[in-house]
Amino acid sequence: MNTLKIQNNWHGIRDKLKEKYNQLSYEDLSYVKGQEDQLLARLEEKTGKRREALIEEINKM
């Protein structure tokens, strides 16, 4: 299983995701270290993409 690698650039990643998926709110994109599962669950629900695909997309950003 892929691991989400956010590090210190979440604001930049968040802005790219918001631009790509305009249906996402900043609340949907809120991230707290240690709560990656909650973030991914919200993104899965709102985008309809699988968790693995989202992890891969985010890690490439």
NORFENZI-V154981 format. One record per residue. PHI is phi as a letter, one per 20 degrees, with the letter a starting at -180 (* if undefined). Layout:
BEGIN
PHI / PHI
END
This chain:
BEGIN
* / f / d / f / d / e / l / d / d / f / f / f / f / g / f / f / f / f / f / f / d / f / f / e / e / f / f / f / e / f / c / c / g / n / d / f / f / f / f / f / f / f / f / g / f / f / e / m / e / f / g / f / f / f / f / f / f / f / f / e / e
END
